Amino acid sequence: MLERQEPGLKRLMLPELPDVQPHALIVSGIRRSGKSTLLRQFVQGLKRPFFYLNFDDIRFASFTNEDFALVDRVIADSGVRLIFFDEIQSADKWELYVRRKLDEGFQIVITGSNASLLSRELGSRLTGRHISKELFPFSYKEFCSFCKLDAGPESLSDYLEKGGFPEFLKTGNTDILVQLQLDILYRDIAVRYGIRDVASLRRLFVYLLSNSAQLCSPSRLTGIVGVKSPTTVLEYISYFEAAYLIQLLPCFAWSVKAQSLAPKKVYVSDTGLIKTGAFSFSKNHGALLENFVFNILRRNSGAHGSLDGRQLFYFTGKKGGECDFVVKSQKGTKCVQVCWELNTDNQDREINGLLDAMGFFDLEEGEILTYDSEDLILTNGKRINVMPAWKWEGC
């Protein structure tokens, strides 16, 4: 039974889950990020009887729309009014059933690990009848709590290498992360979308993992991956995004067309995947740290945008200077630069790239996040706060 399993580390987003009757609560995110554990914690807080069904169970592999009638009979016999469905996107026409149960006065909580399948059905059948939340693997703060570590450069370095998947952190067995990636690539993507050229799919994924925090241009990837069409590359990337494996960051531009034409930067949902899936002979500490900062910003933005309309971009100035992150919201604009350390080799480049963005957006203050440096730079009438990334909680 769900409630008899170990409750696990209480997730930071648990207080954000609403106990609302007329809306379905949707918790989405990458596989093995702890969605079922979050449900157990939610159940304990509600203290009400419930019905639980996991569609990812092999016994439900042949589940059809007609089988919902059997589910109805079981629910009716139990007398419960609270229903939990795990990995519901695996069931055909699930949104019709959920809508009907909502109309009957049931409270529904759902998890899913495919953003596009969830959003398509939610938008067509459950508009105005659902509340969506996105769960990530452990944040740095949760990682420190789970591993009983103090915040600091040493634990940050550990987190950048291991990531935040709970099951891997319990065991330290890298096969767990390897198998997770294979399951998503083959079962959730190749089988679901009918992809025959699985080798090219995997080559593209490995390339993106190996080039996290770098610019990504589909037209240039065709030769590397071994496919003929940039359209195919775009489709594969969209599948990776839907499965929460990666996220693309657009370049800021006032024109939507200019944004769409500019190369995007690729980030991985959890840095632990990079160690086990990337093809690299040396650690790129700077890229890992930048990926870490992006994931903090992504968490703060939420699955379907934040209440303050937050949007994330990178910025390229007319003179070629680059700022890693521009965060625009109703509260204003903030510019954030990331580097492992500021030294004589990179100081001018990092500071000038940030200043270009600050000047463009008419900002007086910006931030540079590093591994463990702290400083205050006053230049050209601007204020730049240099601080360790492990102390930073986001914009």
C-alpha positions in Angstrom: 0.0 0.0 0.0 1.1 3.5 -0.8 0.8 4.8 2.8 2.8 1.9 4.2 5.9 2.8 2.3 8.7 4.9 3.8 7.7 8.6 3.7 11.2 9.7 2.6 12.6 13.2 2.9 9.8 15.8 3.0 10.0 17.8 -0.2 10.2 21.5 -0.1 7.2 21.9 -2.5 4.9 19.8 -0.2 3.3 22.9 1.4 2.6 24.2 -2.1 0.2 21.3 -2.9 -3.4 22.5 -2.5 -6.2 20.5 -1.0 -8.8 21.6 -3.5 -11.9 19.6 -4.4 -13.1 20.9 -7.8 -9.7 20.8 -9.5 -7.4 17.9 -10.4 -3.9 18.3 -8.9 -1.2 17.5 -11.5 2.3 16.7 -10.4 4.7 16.3 -13.4 8.4 15.8 -13.7 11.1 13.5 -14.9 10.9 9.8 -13.9 12.4 8.8 -10.5 12.3 12.4 -9.2 10.2 11.4 -6.3 6.6 12.1 -7.5 5.2 9.0 -5.8 7.0 9.8 -2.6 5.5 13.3 -2.7 2.1 11.7 -3.1 2.7 9.6 0.0 3.6 12.7 2.0 0.5 14.5 0.6 -1.7 11.6 1.7 -0.4 11.6 5.2 -1.2 15.3 5.5 -4.8 14.8 4.2 -5.5 11.9 6.6 -8.3 10.5 4.5 -8.9 7.1 2.8 -7.9 7.0 -0.9 -7.7 4.9 -4.0 -4.3 4.5 -5.7 -3.5 3.1 -9.1 -0.1 3.1 -10.8 -0.4 2.9 -14.6 3.4 2.3 -14.9 2.9 -1.1 -13.3 3.6 -3.9 -15.9 0.2 -5.5 -15.0 -1.5 -2.5 -16.6 0.4 -2.7 -19.8 -2.7 -3.7 -21.7 -5.0 -1.3 -19.9 -7.7 0.1 -22.2 -10.4 2.7 -22.0 -13.0 0.0 -21.3 -11.0 -1.0 -18.1 -12.0 2.3 -16.5 -15.4 0.7 -15.9 -13.7 -1.9 -13.6 -11.9 1.0 -11.8 -15.3 2.6 -11.3 -16.6 -0.6 -9.6 -13.6 -0.9 -7.3 -13.8 2.7 -6.3 -17.6 2.4 -5.7 -17.0 -0.7 -3.5 -14.3 1.1 -1.4 -16.4 4.2 -0.8 -13.4 6.6 -1.1 -13.6 10.1 -2.6 -9.9 10.7 -3.0 -8.1 9.1 -6.1 -4.4 9.0 -7.0 -3.2 8.1 -10.4 0.5 7.5 -11.0 1.9 8.0 -14.6 -1.5 8.6 -16.0 -0.3 9.5 -19.5 0.1 5.8 -20.1 -3.7 5.3 -20.1 -5.7 6.0 -23.2 -8.3 8.8 -22.9 -7.5 9.3 -19.2 -8.5 12.9 -19.4 -12.1 12.0 -20.2 -12.3 9.7 -17.1 -10.7 12.3 -14.8 -13.1 15.0 -16.0 -16.1 12.7 -15.3 -14.8 11.8 -11.8 -14.3 15.5 -11.1 -17.9 16.2 -12.2 -19.0 13.4 -9.8 -17.3 15.2 -6.9 -14.1 13.2 -6.5 -10.8 14.7 -5.6 -8.1 13.7 -8.1 -4.3 13.8 -7.8 -2.2 12.8 -10.8 1.4 12.3 -11.6 3.0 12.2 -15.1 6.4 12.2 -16.7 5.6 13.5 -20.2 4.9 17.2 -20.5 3.5 17.2 -24.0 1.0 14.4 -23.5 -0.2 15.9 -20.2 -0.5 19.4 -21.6 -2.3 18.3 -24.7 -5.0 16.5 -22.8 -5.2 19.0 -20.0 -5.6 21.8 -22.5 -8.4 20.0 -24.5 -10.5 18.4 -21.8 -9.5 19.9 -18.4 -9.1 23.6 -19.1 -9.8 25.4 -15.9 -10.2 22.2 -14.0 -6.6 21.5 -13.0 -3.7 22.9 -11.0 -0.2 21.9 -12.2 3.0 21.6 -10.2 6.4 20.4 -11.4 8.7 18.3 -9.3 12.4 18.1 -9.9 15.0 15.8 -8.4 16.4 17.0 -5.0 17.4 20.6 -5.0 20.8 21.5 -3.5 19.1 22.3 -0.2 17.2 19.0 -0.2 20.4 17.2 -1.2 22.3 18.6 1.8 19.4 17.6 4.1 19.2 14.1 2.7 22.9 13.5 2.8 23.3 15.3 6.2 25.8 17.8 4.7 26.4 21.5 5.5 26.0 24.0 2.7 29.4 25.0 1.3 31.8 24.5 -1.6 32.5 20.8 -0.8 28.9 19.8 -0.7 28.2 21.8 -3.8 30.9 20.0 -5.7 29.4 16.7 -4.5 26.0 17.8 -5.7 27.2 18.8 -9.1 28.7 15.4 -9.6 25.9 13.3 -8.1 22.8 15.3 -8.8 19.6 14.9 -6.9 17.9 11.6 -7.9 16.8 10.1 -4.5 17.3 6.4 -5.4 20.8 7.0 -6.7 21.8 9.0 -3.7 20.6 6.2 -1.4 22.7 3.5 -3.2 25.5 5.3 -5.1 24.9 2.8 -7.9 25.4 4.6 -11.2 23.6 1.8 -13.0 20.4 3.4 -11.7 21.0 6.6 -13.6 22.2 4.7 -16.7 19.0 2.6 -16.7 16.8 5.6 -16.1 18.1 7.3 -19.2 17.7 4.1 -21.2 14.1 3.6 -20.0 13.2 7.1 -21.0 14.9 7.0 -24.4 13.6 3.6 -25.4 10.3 3.1 -23.6 9.1 6.7 -23.2 10.4 8.1 -26.5 11.3 5.5 -29.1 8.4 3.2 -28.5 5.8 5.9 -27.9 6.7 8.0 -31.0 7.5 5.0 -33.2 11.2 5.9 -33.8 13.1 3.2 -35.6 16.5 4.9 -35.7 17.2 4.6 -32.0 20.9 4.8 -32.5 20.6 8.4 -33.8 18.2 9.3 -31.0 20.8 8.1 -28.4 23.7 9.8 -30.2 21.9 13.1 -30.1 21.1 12.7 -26.4 24.7 11.9 -25.5 25.9 14.9 -27.6 23.5 17.2 -25.8 24.5 15.9 -22.4 28.2 16.3 -23.3 27.5 19.9 -24.4 25.4 21.2 -21.5 25.4 25.0 -21.2 26.5 25.3 -24.9 24.7 26.7 -27.9 22.7 24.2 -29.9 21.8 24.6 -33.6 19.7 21.7 -35.1 21.1 22.3 -38.7 24.6 21.7 -37.4 23.7 18.6 -35.5 22.5 16.6 -38.5 25.9 15.4 -39.5 27.0 14.7 -35.9 23.9 12.7 -35.1 23.6 10.9 -38.5 20.2 12.1 -39.7 19.4 14.0 -42.9 16.9 16.6 -41.7 17.1 19.3 -39.1 13.4 18.8 -38.6 14.1 15.3 -37.3 16.7 16.7 -34.9 14.1 19.3 -33.7 11.5 16.5 -33.1 14.0 14.4 -31.1 14.9 17.5 -29.0 11.2 18.1 -28.4 10.8 14.6 -27.1 13.7 15.0 -24.7 12.1 18.2 -23.4 8.7 16.5 -23.0 10.4 13.8 -21.0 12.1 16.5 -18.8 15.6 15.3 -19.8 16.7 18.7 -21.1 15.5 22.3 -21.4 16.4 24.8 -24.1 17.1 28.4 -23.3 16.3 31.0 -26.0 18.4 34.1 -26.8 16.7 37.4 -25.7 15.3 39.5 -28.6 12.3 41.8 -28.8 11.2 40.0 -31.9 9.7 36.5 -31.5 11.0 35.6 -34.9 14.5 36.7 -34.0 14.3 34.5 -30.9 13.2 31.5 -32.8 16.0 31.9 -35.4 18.8 32.3 -32.9 20.7 29.2 -31.5 19.5 28.0 -28.1 21.5 26.9 -25.1 20.9 23.4 -23.8 20.7 22.5 -20.1 20.2 19.1 -18.4 17.5 18.6 -15.8 19.9 17.0 -13.3 23.7 17.2 -13.4 24.0 13.6 -12.2 22.9 12.5 -15.6 25.9 14.2 -17.2 28.4 12.0 -15.3 26.7 8.8 -16.5 25.5 9.8 -19.9 27.9 12.3 -21.4 30.9 11.5 -23.6 33.7 13.6 -22.0 37.2 13.0 -20.9 37.4 15.8 -18.4 35.0 17.6 -16.1 33.8 21.0 -17.3 33.2 22.6 -13.9 32.0 25.9 -15.3 29.3 24.2 -17.4 28.1 22.1 -14.4 27.9 25.2 -12.3 26.0 27.1 -15.0 23.6 24.1 -15.3 23.1 24.2 -11.6 22.1 27.9 -11.7 19.8 27.3 -14.6 18.0 24.5 -12.7 17.5 26.9 -9.8 15.9 29.5 -12.1 13.8 26.8 -13.8 12.5 25.6 -10.4 11.5 29.1 -9.5 9.8 29.6 -12.9 7.6 26.5 -12.5 6.2 24.0 -15.1 3.9 26.5 -16.8 5.4 29.8 -15.9 5.4 31.6 -12.6 2.7 33.9 -11.2 4.8 36.9 -11.9 5.2 36.0 -15.6 8.8 35.0 -15.3 10.8 34.3 -18.5 14.4 33.1 -18.9 16.8 34.0 -21.7 20.5 34.3 -22.4 21.8 37.6 -23.9 24.3 38.3 -26.6 25.4 42.0 -27.1 26.1 43.6 -30.4 29.9 43.4 -29.7 29.6 39.6 -28.9 29.6 39.8 -25.2 27.3 37.2 -23.5 25.4 37.1 -20.3 24.4 33.7 -19.2 20.9 34.5 -17.8 18.4 37.3 -18.1 15.3 36.9 -15.9 12.3 39.0 -16.9 9.2 39.2 -14.8 6.6 41.6 -13.7 8.9 42.7 -10.9 11.6 43.7 -13.4 14.7 42.3 -15.1 17.8 40.7 -13.5 21.0 39.7 -15.2 23.2 36.8 -13.8 26.6 35.7 -15.0 28.1 32.3 -14.0 31.8 31.2 -13.9 33.7 28.8 -11.8 36.1 31.5 -10.7 37.1 35.0 -11.7 40.7 35.3 -12.7 43.0 37.3 -14.9 42.1 35.2 -17.9 38.4 35.6 -17.8 37.6 38.6 -15.6 37.2 41.1 -18.5 35.1 38.8 -20.6 32.7 37.8 -17.7 32.3 41.4 -16.4 32.0 43.0 -19.8 29.4 40.5 -20.9 27.3 41.2 -17.8 27.8 45.0 -18.2 26.6 44.7 -21.8 23.3 43.1 -20.6 22.9 45.5 -17.7 23.4 48.5 -20.1 20.9 47.1 -22.6 18.2 46.6 -19.9 19.2 49.8 -18.0 20.1 48.1 -14.8 22.3 49.4 -12.0 23.0 46.0 -10.4 23.9 42.5 -11.5 25.3 39.3 -10.2 28.2 37.0 -10.9 27.9 33.5 -9.3 31.1 31.5 -8.7 32.1 28.3 -7.0 33.4 30.0 -3.8 34.3 33.7 -4.4 32.7 36.7 -2.8 33.3 40.3 -3.8 31.7 43.6 -4.7 32.7 45.2 -8.0 31.9 48.9 -8.7 32.5 49.9 -12.3 31.0 52.4 -14.7 28.4 53.4 -12.2 27.3 49.8 -11.9 27.3 47.5 -8.9 28.2 43.8 -9.5 27.7 41.4 -6.6 30.1 38.4 -6.8 28.9 35.5 -4.6 29.2 31.7 -4.2 26.5 29.8 -6.0 26.0 27.6 -2.9 24.7 30.7 -1.0 22.4 31.8 -3.8 18.7 31.0 -3.8 17.7 32.5 -7.1 16.1 35.6 -8.5 
